């Protein structure tokens, strides 16, 4: 079915929101763009006269595509070499979506996107739609094809899992500025002793080469006087990531 100017305008009016949802669900800007394009193709071929609420229809179609992708992606990452990290986007990119509340801003942080990898696909959908976009439980239940009570349970489990793994850390602005200054000084001089002494014992450095460049096979953790760090698996050469 051909898409007229009105149908295109309706879709384009939802594109930014769809991209923002897909990015939070998939953690990859490229994958988000792909599923939004797939959603447009389905919108193009649908009998749009039978669609009462285009926004709800588009959200459900996009979410179903993301659910399928999350299932296959999880299987691929089980054999992923090294640490997988979400793909960051520039500040101001519309994929970041709404950022009016603390929950909306946090939902798109690299730390939160990484934590959400531990959720099941449906838990991730319920959490994202509820926390970042303010969908009601009844709306999410319709998207996931669950009862509202089941949807509430899925959402509650997601919040519990994230709360268990997440540690709230208050960042001291003066200390943070000092670390930045030491980092710049170390980069210019090549001397890292002072910077390493400032790092905490639970500091973690994670690398993800994306299957293109060599990367760390395991996270490097800790800071020891003299600049030594512990790295499980670092006795062997770094291998390329398997993305």
N, C-alpha and C positions, 0 to 999 in steps of 0.2 A: 504494500500500500504506500502510495506517495505521501510525503510529509509536506503539508502546506506551511505557509509562513506563520500561521497562528500556532500550529503544533510545534514548530521549531522554537517559537518564542516561549511557549509554555515550558519546554524542556530547558532552554537556556536560562529561564528564570529560576530553575531548580538546580542547575549545574554546580554552582559553588557549594551548595549544601550537600549535594550528592558526593562531590569530591572530598569534602571535609569529613563526611561519614566514612567513606571508603578508606581514606588515609588513616583514620584512627583505627579502623578494623584491621587493615592490612600492614600498616607500618611502612609502606613504600609508596612514594609519589607516582612512580611509573606504573605499579600495579593498580593504584587508585584510578589513574587516567584510563587504563585499559578496561576496568570494569564499568566505568562511567560510559565509555564508548559502547561497550556491549549492551548497557542499559538503553542507550539511545537507539541501537539497532532493533531492540525488542519493542521500544516505543514506536519506532518507525513501522514495524510490521503488525502492531496490535490494532484491534478494532477499537479505535479511540472513542467512538460514539457510545460504547458500552462502559467506558471508564468514568465513573461519577466524580472521583477525587483524584486528579492526576498526581498531586504531590504524594498521596498515600500509596498509589500504585507504583510510582517510580521508586519510592523508598523501599517498598517490599521487594520489587524486582532486583534492585541493587543489592539489598541485603542477602537475598538468596544466592546471587552470584558470588558475593563475598563469602558466604558460608561454605559454598563448594570450594572456593579458592583456599580458605583457611584449612579445610580438611586435607587437601592435597599438599598445601604448603607445610603443614605440620609434619606430614610423612617425609617430605624432602629434608626438613631441618633435623630430623632424627639422625640422618647420615651426614649432616653438614660438618665440614671440617673447620674447626675453630669456633669462635663465638659469633653468633648472628646479632647484628644491631639494626635497629630501625633506621630508615633513611631520613635524615633531617631535611627540612625545607627552609628557605629564607624567611626571615621575619617579614610579615606583610603578605605572604603568599596566601591566596584564598583557601588553600587546602587546610590551613590552620583553623579555619572556621571561626565560630563565635568565641570571644574571649572576655566576656563581660563579667564572669564570675570566677572565683578561685578554682572551682571544679572544672570549668570549661578550659581554663588555661592549663591546669595540671594534666588534663586528659590527653593533651597533645605533646607533653614533654617527653624527651627521649627516655627518661627514667620510667615514666608511667607506661609508655608504649612497650618498653622491655618487660615490665612486670605483667602487662596484659597478655604476653605470650604464654603465661602459665595458666590462663583461663581456658575453659572449653570455648568452642566457637559461639555457642548460644549465650554463654555467660558474658563473653566479650561484647556481643551485639546488645544484650540487655543493659550492660553497664554503660556503653557508649551512648546509646539512644537516650537513656535516662539522665545520665550525669552531664553529658556535653550538649544535648539538644533538647532536654526537657520534655521528652515524650512521656505520655501517661502510661501506666502499666497496661491499660486496655489497648492502647495503640500498639505497644510493643508486642503484646500477646497476639494481636492480629498479624503483625509482621512475621512472628516466629511460629504462628499457627499453634499456639498453646492456650490453655485456659488462663484467665487473669491471675488466678491463685498460683498456678505453676510458674507463670512469668515472674511473680513476686518472689518466689522461692529461688529462681535462677539468679535474679538480680541480687538477692540477699547473700547467696553463696559467693557471687562475684566480689561483692564488697568485703566479705569476710576474708576471702583469699588474699585480696589486695592489702587489706589492713594488717594481716599477719606478716606479710613480706615487706611492708613499707615501714621505713624508719623515718620519723620526723626529725629533721636536723635544723636547728636555728643557725643561720650563717651570720657570723660577725662581720660587718662591713669593713671594719679596719683591718681585721686579719685577712679577709679576702683580698683587699687592695694590696696588702703587703706581699701576699703570695704572687699576685700578678706582677708586681714590681720585681720580685726575685726571679720570676720566670723570664721576664724580658732581659734582666741582667745576665741570667745564665745563658740565654740564647745568643746574646751579643758577645759574651766573654768565653763561652764554652766551659765555664766552671759551674758545676751543679751542686757542690757540697752544701752550700748554704740553703739551696732550695730543697734538697732531699731532707735536711734536718727539720724543715718546717712541715713536712708531710706527716700525716697521722698513720698509725699502724694499720688502719683499715682502708688505706688508699688503694684503689684498684685501677689498673690500666688495662683496657680491653681493646683489641684490634680486630677489624673485620675487613679483609681484602676484597670481599665481594666476588671471589673467584677470578679476579683480574690481576691482582698484585699479591706478593707474599705478605703474610700477616702472622700475628701471634697465634700459635695453636691453643694456648691457654691464657687466661688472665694473669697479669703480673700483680701481685698483691704485697702490700706492706712497704714500710720505709725503715731502713736500718742504718745506723751511723756508718759513714764511709760510702754511702751510696749503693750498698748492695740490696738487691730485692730478691724475693723468692718467686719462682715461676715454675709451676708444675708442668713438666714436659719440655722445659726450655733446654734440656740437654741435647735434644734433637733439633735439626734445622726447622725453621718456620715453614709451614706448608701453605699453599694457596687455599683460600676459602673455597667452599664448594658451591657457592651460589651461582 
